[in-house]
Amino acid sequence: MFPGRFHYASPRALDEAVELLQKAEGEGKVLAGGQSLIPLLKLRFASPSILVDINNLPGLDYIKVESDGAFRIGALARHGEIERSDDIARLQPTAAAAVPVVADPIVRSRGTLVGSVCHADPQGDWAAVMIALDGSVTAYGPEGKRSIMVKDFVTGPFQNVLSYPEIAIEATIPAPKGDVAGGFLKLERRVGDFATAGAAIGLEFNAGRVSRAGIALTGVGGATVNAEAAAEALMNSSLGSDAVMRAADLAAEASSPKSDHRGSADYKRHIVHTFVRRILAGIATDQERAA
Ligand SMILES: Cc1cc2nc3c(=O)[nH]c(=O)nc-3n(C[C@H](O)[C@H](O)[C@H](O)COP(=O)(O)OP(=O)(O)OC[C@H]3O[C@@H](n4cnc5c(N)ncnc54)[C@H](O)[C@@H]3O)c2cc1C
């Protein structure tokens, strides 16, 4: 199918982009990597009056690590750039484990982390990663900037809290207060597919005990699942088998998958249980080796 008719603008300044959206009175759409939006246009699931292409906005294509270890990822940083980032590989194990299994190399060369979080696909990978890491999104609009935690940003399937004509300009992973550990596992039917089920875990350790924990799930609910109780079960533990099993049980309970062509609801819940245990067992082994 072909998209409906729309105007196209490629502003060179952020304020101009916001103004163009504002003039469209709710009918405009931001175009970032286009890897989710273009298919939606072709299927006519979206018919905006104008596409505001942000690809020519200066200074949004960065991946920065601050001196305190916080990451700032600009709205035009592509999945592929995150995959090739030495800082991500060295310092951020959850994101480093997730990015090679986001879509395929072609999609990763154009798609953006910020666009993925904005798109809020219940089967998308980045919202789960960012929730597990207590990440946030910075939005820019006529009233200026505001920061929103990703756990509050994604409100439902393909829904976020951006208030039109706000544009998301950055994603942030906060500075760790302890030793960072984490992982991401995803079951896909074939390479490049969306998740049948996936789990993202971000932990921090102090003196061998968990001092911060985040667990989020993809593909197993109407929106990305923030498995808060499962994460809470790990606090102050040294990832002993009881704590790990309790977290896996609670994560499986937090998921609400539907049976479909990718598998039955029971199967997906079982995958969540297995993945949470597997990631945590790997982290526990690394901790023992490092001790
Ligand atoms: C074949 C294929 C396989 C895929 N597989 C996966 C997968 O396995 N896992 C996965 O997570 N994703 C997958 N994706 C989606 C991909 O990751 C997209 O890149 C991502 O979902 C959207 O990022 P984008 O930059 O392409 O956004 P776009 O497609 O440009 O935009 C998506 C939506 O977000 C809005 N938006 C984008 N950026 C902003 C912004 N800065 N401010 C405000 N609104 C914004 C747009 O208006 C639009 O509504 C796949 C896509 C394809 C085509």
PDBQT file of the ligand as one rigid body, heavy atoms in Angstrom, charges set to zero:
ROOT
HETATM    1  C1  LIG A 301      11.830  -5.268  10.108  1.00  0.00    +0.000 C 
HETATM    2  C2  LIG A 301      11.831  -4.563  11.450  1.00  0.00    +0.000 A 
HETATM    3  C3  LIG A 301      12.170  -5.278  12.576  1.00  0.00    +0.000 A 
HETATM    4  C4  LIG A 301      12.185  -4.642  13.824  1.00  0.00    +0.000 A 
HETATM    5  N1  LIG A 301      12.525  -5.369  14.916  1.00  0.00    +0.000 NA
HETATM    6  C5  LIG A 301      12.605  -4.763  16.111  1.00  0.00    +0.000 A 
HETATM    7  C6  LIG A 301      13.012  -5.475  17.272  1.00  0.00    +0.000 A 
HETATM    8  O1  LIG A 301      13.345  -6.665  17.226  1.00  0.00    +0.000 OA
HETATM    9  N2  LIG A 301      13.057  -4.809  18.455  1.00  0.00    +0.000 N 
HETATM   10  C7  LIG A 301      12.746  -3.491  18.548  1.00  0.00    +0.000 A 
HETATM   11  O2  LIG A 301      12.813  -2.938  19.646  1.00  0.00    +0.000 OA
HETATM   12  N3  LIG A 301      12.368  -2.789  17.484  1.00  0.00    +0.000 NA
HETATM   13  C8  LIG A 301      12.306  -3.379  16.257  1.00  0.00    +0.000 A 
HETATM   14  N4  LIG A 301      11.927  -2.653  15.161  1.00  0.00    +0.000 N 
HETATM   15  C9  LIG A 301      11.588  -1.209  15.346  1.00  0.00    +0.000 C 
HETATM   16  C10 LIG A 301      12.847  -0.353  15.284  1.00  0.00    +0.000 C 
HETATM   17  O3  LIG A 301      13.619  -0.580  16.448  1.00  0.00    +0.000 OA
HETATM   18  C11 LIG A 301      12.551   1.147  15.189  1.00  0.00    +0.000 C 
HETATM   19  O4  LIG A 301      13.766   1.760  14.851  1.00  0.00    +0.000 OA
HETATM   20  C12 LIG A 301      12.039   1.830  16.425  1.00  0.00    +0.000 C 
HETATM   21  O5  LIG A 301      10.900   1.202  16.929  1.00  0.00    +0.000 OA
HETATM   22  C13 LIG A 301      11.605   3.286  16.141  1.00  0.00    +0.000 C 
HETATM   23  O6  LIG A 301      12.696   4.129  16.021  1.00  0.00    +0.000 OA
HETATM   24  P1  LIG A 301      12.804   5.105  14.784  1.00  0.00    +0.000 P 
HETATM   25  O7  LIG A 301      13.914   6.037  15.095  1.00  0.00    +0.000 OA
HETATM   26  O8  LIG A 301      12.909   4.316  13.557  1.00  0.00    +0.000 OA
HETATM   27  O9  LIG A 301      11.423   5.927  14.885  1.00  0.00    +0.000 OA
HETATM   28  P2  LIG A 301      10.347   6.351  13.776  1.00  0.00    +0.000 P 
HETATM   29  O10 LIG A 301       9.915   5.180  12.993  1.00  0.00    +0.000 OA
HETATM   30  O11 LIG A 301      10.848   7.524  13.016  1.00  0.00    +0.000 OA
HETATM   31  O12 LIG A 301       9.174   6.844  14.754  1.00  0.00    +0.000 OA
HETATM   32  C14 LIG A 301       8.400   5.936  15.505  1.00  0.00    +0.000 C 
HETATM   33  C15 LIG A 301       7.337   6.708  16.288  1.00  0.00    +0.000 C 
HETATM   34  O13 LIG A 301       7.955   7.463  17.345  1.00  0.00    +0.000 OA
HETATM   35  C16 LIG A 301       7.767   8.876  17.147  1.00  0.00    +0.000 C 
HETATM   36  N5  LIG A 301       9.070   9.497  17.390  1.00  0.00    +0.000 N 
HETATM   37  C17 LIG A 301      10.283   9.076  16.962  1.00  0.00    +0.000 A 
HETATM   38  N6  LIG A 301      11.260   9.856  17.449  1.00  0.00    +0.000 NA
HETATM   39  C18 LIG A 301      10.648  10.803  18.202  1.00  0.00    +0.000 A 
HETATM   40  C19 LIG A 301      11.130  11.891  18.972  1.00  0.00    +0.000 A 
HETATM   41  N7  LIG A 301      12.445  12.142  19.046  1.00  0.00    +0.000 N 
HETATM   42  N8  LIG A 301      10.243  12.653  19.628  1.00  0.00    +0.000 NA
HETATM   43  C20 LIG A 301       8.908  12.381  19.559  1.00  0.00    +0.000 A 
HETATM   44  N9  LIG A 301       8.379  11.353  18.848  1.00  0.00    +0.000 NA
HETATM   45  C21 LIG A 301       9.249  10.575  18.179  1.00  0.00    +0.000 A 
HETATM   46  C22 LIG A 301       7.346   9.023  15.672  1.00  0.00    +0.000 C 
HETATM   47  O14 LIG A 301       6.532  10.168  15.486  1.00  0.00    +0.000 OA
HETATM   48  C23 LIG A 301       6.572   7.731  15.460  1.00  0.00    +0.000 C 
HETATM   49  O15 LIG A 301       5.267   7.852  15.992  1.00  0.00    +0.000 OA
HETATM   50  C24 LIG A 301      11.879  -3.251  13.917  1.00  0.00    +0.000 A 
HETATM   51  C25 LIG A 301      11.552  -2.535  12.757  1.00  0.00    +0.000 A 
HETATM   52  C26 LIG A 301      11.524  -3.178  11.539  1.00  0.00    +0.000 A 
HETATM   53  C27 LIG A 301      11.184  -2.376  10.303  1.00  0.00    +0.000 C 
ENDROOT
TORSDOF 0
